[in-house]
Amino acid sequence: MWNKMMQFLGLMDETANTDKRQDKTQEMESASDVISMQRKAAVVSLHTQKQVRLMLCEPQSFEEAQMIADHLRARRTVVLNLHKAQFDHALRIIDFLSGTIYALGGRMEKIGHQIFLCAPDNVDVQGAISDLLNNKPELSQMVSKSQMR
């Protein structure tokens, strides 16, 4: 402001003022280059997805079904092995989890003898292995036959 008034009165020439402006502009540009270089040097993780958990559950009683449903509600995929559960408990667990999965918009797939994949809605299950189960002998039968030899 003071410089403009001095120029108006003719006590200061305009070229000296423009040189000072250019020097200040160059200083500001170099300072902004340093700041932008500092910003560019920051390391940013490109992986923004959170870690996905797969729960392996082997319930023996119906009381454990609620814990499994809580995993599904937390959007975790569950592989359910019912080999150790009694038949009536296994049926109740399957019924309970089927309702839970339906309510959550998920999917349940049989992947083996008494083994089920329970997937919430954020997991895309593709393919089927049911044909393999129908055409191949059970693993337990294969193991027992090999032990007999």
Backbone as CSV, one residue per row, in Angstrom:
resi,resn,N_x,N_y,N_z,CA_x,CA_y,CA_z,C_x,C_y,C_z
1,MET,0.822,-1.183,0.000,0.000,0.000,0.000,0.875,1.259,0.000
2,TRP,1.873,1.251,0.835,2.773,2.401,0.939,3.492,2.615,-0.388
3,ASN,3.902,1.523,-1.018,4.601,1.618,-2.304,3.712,2.210,-3.385
4,LYS,2.452,1.858,-3.400,1.531,2.402,-4.394,1.376,3.907,-4.221
5,MET,1.326,4.360,-2.984,1.184,5.792,-2.735,2.456,6.538,-3.175
6,MET,3.611,5.931,-2.927,4.876,6.551,-3.340,4.959,6.619,-4.870
7,GLN,4.462,5.577,-5.560,4.442,5.581,-7.017,3.493,6.652,-7.538
8,PHE,2.369,6.808,-6.894,1.385,7.799,-7.308,1.974,9.210,-7.219
9,LEU,2.739,9.465,-6.171,3.353,10.777,-5.996,4.595,10.953,-6.880
10,GLY,5.062,9.838,-7.475,6.216,9.916,-8.370,7.531,9.818,-7.643
11,LEU,7.515,9.441,-6.386,8.743,9.337,-5.608,9.429,7.971,-5.772
12,MET,8.729,7.048,-6.362,9.285,5.709,-6.554,8.884,5.238,-7.943
13,ASP,9.820,4.587,-8.662,9.444,4.120,-9.992,8.811,2.722,-9.913
14,GLU,8.041,2.421,-10.929,7.224,1.205,-10.935,8.061,-0.043,-11.202
15,THR,9.166,0.063,-11.905,9.974,-1.113,-12.245,10.614,-1.731,-11.012
16,ALA,11.019,-0.929,-10.058,11.616,-1.462,-8.833,10.584,-2.275,-8.057
17,ASN,9.354,-1.777,-8.071,8.277,-2.466,-7.352,7.944,-3.803,-8.020
18,THR,7.931,-3.817,-9.369,7.616,-5.072,-10.056,8.723,-6.099,-9.853
19,ASP,9.989,-5.641,-9.765,11.087,-6.572,-9.487,10.909,-7.220,-8.117
20,LYS,10.497,-6.410,-7.141,10.268,-6.944,-5.797,9.111,-7.940,-5.809
21,ARG,8.079,-7.620,-6.583,6.932,-8.534,-6.675,7.353,-9.865,-7.302
22,GLN,8.186,-9.786,-8.359,8.642,-11.011,-9.007,9.495,-11.848,-8.055
23,ASP,10.358,-11.168,-7.276,11.183,-11.895,-6.313,10.304,-12.595,-5.270
24,LYS,9.292,-11.881,-4.771,8.392,-12.471,-3.780,7.606,-13.632,-4.382
25,THR,7.182,-13.461,-5.644,6.432,-14.521,-6.315,7.301,-15.763,-6.480
26,GLN,8.562,-15.561,-6.872,9.472,-16.695,-7.034,9.731,-17.385,-5.694
27,GLU,9.884,-16.592,-4.626,10.087,-17.176,-3.300,8.871,-18.002,-2.882
28,MET,7.688,-17.461,-3.142,6.467,-18.172,-2.769,6.319,-19.458,-3.582
29,GLU,6.667,-19.413,-4.878,6.580,-20.603,-5.720,7.552,-21.679,-5.251
30,SER,8.781,-21.274,-4.904,9.752,-22.269,-4.439,9.323,-22.850,-3.092
31,ALA,8.729,-22.018,-2.240,8.227,-22.522,-0.958,7.072,-23.493,-1.180
32,SER,6.190,-23.176,-2.131,5.075,-24.092,-2.402,5.570,-25.389,-3.033
33,ASP,6.666,-25.318,-3.833,7.255,-26.539,-4.393,7.787,-27.441,-3.286
34,VAL,8.438,-26.833,-2.292,8.965,-27.611,-1.167,7.820,-28.261,-0.400
35,ILE,6.753,-27.509,-0.163,5.595,-28.050,0.554,4.961,-29.182,-0.237
36,SER,4.814,-28.991,-1.550,4.202,-30.052,-2.355,5.101,-31.281,-2.409
37,MET,6.427,-31.102,-2.409,7.330,-32.248,-2.379,7.196,-32.994,-1.061
38,GLN,7.013,-32.249,0.037,6.826,-32.900,1.330,5.521,-33.687,1.340
39,ARG,4.493,-33.132,0.734,3.208,-33.833,0.679,3.309,-35.084,-0.185
40,LYS,4.046,-35.005,-1.286,4.187,-36.149,-2.180,4.996,-37.265,-1.533
41,ALA,5.868,-36.935,-0.597,6.715,-37.929,0.034,5.950,-38.797,1.031
42,ALA,4.757,-38.394,1.409,3.980,-39.182,2.361,3.588,-40.515,1.737
43,VAL,3.752,-41.585,2.499,3.416,-42.922,2.025,1.977,-43.222,2.406
44,VAL,1.202,-43.624,1.429,-0.206,-43.928,1.652,-0.449,-45.372,1.242
45,SER,-1.121,-46.111,2.091,-1.436,-47.503,1.784,-2.501,-47.557,0.699
46,LEU,-2.261,-48.360,-0.315,-3.224,-48.501,-1.395,-4.291,-49.534,-1.071
47,HIS,-4.026,-50.379,-0.098,-4.982,-51.410,0.287,-5.940,-50.829,1.315
48,THR,-7.144,-50.534,0.879,-8.112,-49.918,1.772,-9.105,-50.916,2.337
49,GLN,-9.069,-52.145,1.846,-10.000,-53.134,2.358,-9.525,-53.626,3.712
50,LYS,-10.487,-53.855,4.591,-10.104,-54.410,5.874,-9.936,-55.912,5.730
51,GLN,-9.242,-56.485,6.682,-8.961,-57.909,6.632,-10.250,-58.709,6.803
52,VAL,-10.392,-59.758,6.018,-11.578,-60.606,6.049,-11.280,-61.817,6.920
53,ARG,-12.242,-62.181,7.762,-12.076,-63.346,8.630,-12.960,-64.483,8.184
54,LEU,-12.429,-65.680,8.263,-13.165,-66.902,7.995,-13.161,-67.692,9.295
55,MET,-14.338,-67.979,9.800,-14.470,-68.682,11.078,-14.699,-70.171,10.823
56,LEU,-13.957,-71.008,11.517,-14.140,-72.453,11.462,-14.815,-72.872,12.764
57,CYS,-16.016,-73.407,12.671,-16.784,-73.764,13.864,-17.150,-75.240,13.832
58,GLU,-17.046,-75.859,14.986,-17.373,-77.270,15.134,-18.260,-77.424,16.373
59,PRO,-19.509,-76.980,16.281,-20.376,-77.007,17.468,-20.755,-78.438,17.852
60,GLN,-20.951,-78.621,19.163,-21.377,-79.921,19.658,-22.795,-79.866,20.206
61,SER,-23.283,-78.643,20.476,-24.643,-78.505,20.997,-25.307,-77.273,20.381
62,PHE,-26.612,-77.196,20.565,-27.387,-76.096,19.992,-27.017,-74.755,20.623
63,GLU,-26.530,-74.758,21.846,-26.183,-73.516,22.549,-25.103,-72.718,21.813
64,GLU,-24.305,-73.370,21.007,-23.239,-72.693,20.269,-23.742,-72.026,18.986
65,ALA,-24.987,-72.263,18.621,-25.537,-71.713,17.375,-25.623,-70.190,17.412
66,GLN,-25.915,-69.625,18.577,-26.025,-68.167,18.671,-24.671,-67.503,18.426
67,MET,-23.591,-68.102,18.931,-22.253,-67.563,18.692,-21.940,-67.568,17.189
68,ILE,-22.335,-68.630,16.515,-22.111,-68.725,15.066,-22.941,-67.668,14.340
69,ALA,-24.181,-67.468,14.786,-25.040,-66.436,14.194,-24.446,-65.047,14.410
70,ASP,-23.812,-64.830,15.558,-23.157,-63.540,15.817,-22.002,-63.308,14.843
71,HIS,-21.273,-64.356,14.503,-20.205,-64.225,13.494,-20.804,-63.808,12.149
72,LEU,-21.907,-64.434,11.784,-22.560,-64.092,10.512,-23.080,-62.662,10.533
73,ARG,-23.632,-62.255,11.663,-24.148,-60.893,11.784,-23.015,-59.873,11.679
74,ALA,-21.817,-60.264,12.124,-20.634,-59.401,12.011,-19.995,-59.512,10.625
75,ARG,-20.682,-60.163,9.697,-20.279,-60.305,8.299,-19.007,-61.130,8.132
76,ARG,-18.892,-62.169,8.947,-17.789,-63.119,8.825,-18.315,-64.408,8.209
77,THR,-17.551,-64.980,7.312,-17.917,-66.254,6.701,-17.606,-67.378,7.688
78,VAL,-18.486,-68.369,7.737,-18.332,-69.474,8.686,-18.317,-70.793,7.924
79,VAL,-17.335,-71.627,8.225,-17.331,-73.014,7.765,-17.762,-73.839,8.966
80,LEU,-18.855,-74.548,8.798,-19.515,-75.251,9.893,-19.323,-76.755,9.726
81,ASN,-18.678,-77.377,10.700,-18.453,-78.819,10.687,-19.324,-79.432,11.779
82,LEU,-20.291,-80.247,11.393,-21.240,-80.821,12.352,-20.934,-82.280,12.691
83,HIS,-19.726,-82.743,12.450,-19.374,-84.136,12.718,-19.512,-84.504,14.195
84,LYS,-19.207,-83.584,15.092,-19.231,-83.891,16.520,-20.597,-83.675,17.165
85,ALA,-21.525,-83.082,16.440,-22.854,-82.803,17.006,-23.762,-84.020,16.840
86,GLN,-24.638,-84.216,17.821,-25.648,-85.271,17.697,-26.609,-84.884,16.584
87,PHE,-27.254,-85.875,16.004,-28.108,-85.651,14.838,-29.187,-84.605,15.098
88,ASP,-29.914,-84.711,16.225,-30.990,-83.753,16.504,-30.447,-82.350,16.765
89,HIS,-29.274,-82.252,17.418,-28.649,-80.939,17.627,-28.192,-80.341,16.293
90,ALA,-27.648,-81.181,15.426,-27.189,-80.709,14.116,-28.350,-80.156,13.304
91,LEU,-29.498,-80.838,13.341,-30.679,-80.337,12.619,-31.140,-78.996,13.166
92,ARG,-31.179,-78.859,14.478,-31.593,-77.586,15.086,-30.613,-76.466,14.742
93,ILE,-29.325,-76.773,14.745,-28.310,-75.765,14.394,-28.495,-75.315,12.949
94,ILE,-28.692,-76.271,12.049,-28.904,-75.942,10.631,-30.163,-75.102,10.462
95,ASP,-31.240,-75.469,11.141,-32.486,-74.695,11.047,-32.285,-73.267,11.545
96,PHE,-31.635,-73.131,12.691,-31.410,-71.811,13.276,-30.541,-70.954,12.357
97,LEU,-29.444,-71.528,11.871,-28.533,-70.762,11.013,-29.138,-70.477,9.644
98,SER,-29.990,-71.363,9.154,-30.683,-71.100,7.884,-31.558,-69.863,8.007
99,GLY,-32.277,-69.753,9.117,-33.101,-68.561,9.352,-32.263,-67.308,9.497
100,THR,-31.146,-67.437,10.199,-30.241,-66.293,10.374,-29.699,-65.824,9.029
101,ILE,-29.246,-66.758,8.227,-28.675,-66.420,6.920,-29.732,-65.817,6.002
102,TYR,-30.940,-66.353,6.053,-32.019,-65.796,5.233,-32.301,-64.354,5.645
103,ALA,-32.366,-64.106,6.952,-32.651,-62.750,7.444,-31.539,-61.770,7.069
104,LEU,-30.312,-62.251,7.010,-29.177,-61.385,6.676,-28.919,-61.287,5.176
105,GLY,-29.649,-62.061,4.385,-29.465,-62.027,2.934,-28.246,-62.800,2.476
106,GLY,-27.785,-63.738,3.297,-26.593,-64.511,2.960,-26.922,-65.782,2.214
107,ARG,-25.991,-66.726,2.300,-26.131,-67.960,1.539,-25.494,-69.111,2.315
108,MET,-26.127,-70.289,2.244,-25.582,-71.487,2.873,-25.391,-72.550,1.801
109,GLU,-24.203,-73.155,1.783,-23.882,-74.192,0.801,-23.317,-75.403,1.526
110,LYS,-23.738,-76.570,1.110,-23.155,-77.796,1.634,-21.883,-78.062,0.843
111,ILE,-20.767,-78.194,1.552,-19.489,-78.394,0.868,-18.884,-79.764,1.169
112,GLY,-19.535,-80.520,2.007,-19.058,-81.860,2.334,-20.075,-82.553,3.218
113,HIS,-19.763,-83.782,3.607,-20.650,-84.533,4.490,-20.655,-83.859,5.857
114,GLN,-21.765,-83.284,6.238,-21.971,-82.553,7.488,-21.070,-81.316,7.595
115,ILE,-20.661,-80.758,6.469,-19.861,-79.532,6.452,-20.573,-78.518,5.565
116,PHE,-20.768,-77.306,6.120,-21.527,-76.267,5.428,-20.729,-74.969,5.405
117,LEU,-20.903,-74.220,4.330,-20.343,-72.878,4.205,-21.483,-71.901,4.407
118,CYS,-21.350,-71.042,5.407,-22.358,-70.017,5.698,-21.726,-68.667,5.384
119,ALA,-22.244,-67.994,4.375,-21.642,-66.748,3.912,-22.629,-65.597,4.055
120,PRO,-22.200,-64.468,4.623,-23.067,-63.291,4.684,-23.221,-62.656,3.309
121,ASP,-24.003,-61.594,3.228,-24.319,-60.981,1.933,-23.122,-60.323,1.254
122,ASN,-22.059,-60.009,1.995,-20.901,-59.351,1.379,-19.919,-60.343,0.756
123,VAL,-20.224,-61.640,0.818,-19.358,-62.669,0.245,-20.066,-63.291,-0.945
124,ASP,-19.376,-63.324,-2.071,-19.934,-63.912,-3.283,-19.421,-65.341,-3.405
125,VAL,-20.319,-66.301,-3.293,-19.960,-67.714,-3.408,-20.231,-68.147,-4.840
126,GLN,-19.196,-68.654,-5.509,-19.344,-69.078,-6.898,-18.954,-70.538,-7.033
127,GLY,-19.596,-71.203,-7.951,-19.280,-72.594,-8.217,-20.025,-73.529,-7.289
128,ALA,-19.915,-74.803,-7.579,-20.560,-75.820,-6.761,-19.688,-77.059,-6.753
129,ILE,-19.683,-77.736,-5.616,-18.928,-78.978,-5.524,-19.846,-80.158,-5.231
130,SER,-21.136,-79.937,-5.361,-22.092,-81.007,-5.067,-21.939,-82.173,-6.036
131,ASP,-21.591,-81.916,-7.280,-21.383,-83.000,-8.242,-20.228,-83.897,-7.819
132,LEU,-19.199,-83.294,-7.282,-18.065,-84.082,-6.818,-18.461,-84.980,-5.653
133,LEU,-19.323,-84.470,-4.780,-19.750,-85.259,-3.629,-20.563,-86.464,-4.055
134,ASN,-21.382,-86.306,-5.064,-22.230,-87.410,-5.516,-21.449,-88.474,-6.274
135,ASN,-20.379,-88.086,-6.947,-19.644,-89.022,-7.793,-18.445,-89.664,-7.104
136,LYS,-17.984,-89.083,-6.025,-16.782,-89.584,-5.363,-17.156,-90.250,-4.041
137,PRO,-16.422,-91.290,-3.658,-16.681,-91.896,-2.352,-16.266,-90.940,-1.236
138,GLU,-16.896,-91.084,-0.096,-16.596,-90.227,1.046,-15.139,-90.404,1.465
139,LEU,-14.555,-89.352,1.964,-13.174,-89.391,2.421,-13.027,-90.374,3.575
140,SER,-14.014,-90.386,4.465,-13.928,-91.301,5.603,-13.935,-92.754,5.130
141,GLN,-14.695,-93.053,4.066,-14.714,-94.407,3.517,-13.363,-94.743,2.892
142,MET,-12.765,-93.767,2.212,-11.470,-93.994,1.577,-10.395,-94.234,2.632
143,VAL,-10.445,-93.469,3.720,-9.453,-93.618,4.782,-9.603,-94.972,5.453
144,SER,-10.848,-95.370,5.746,-11.057,-96.655,6.419,-10.619,-97.817,5.531
145,LYS,-10.828,-97.729,4.234,-10.396,-98.789,3.323,-8.878,-98.865,3.253
146,SER,-8.218,-97.714,3.270,-6.757,-97.718,3.188,-6.138,-98.234,4.479
147,GLN,-6.821,-98.040,5.615,-6.305,-98.534,6.885,-6.460,-100.045,6.993
148,MET,-7.443,-100.602,6.293,-7.688,-102.034,6.352,-6.607,-102.811,5.603
149,ARG,-5.946,-102.195,4.679,-4.945,-102.884,3.852,-3.696,-103.152,4.595
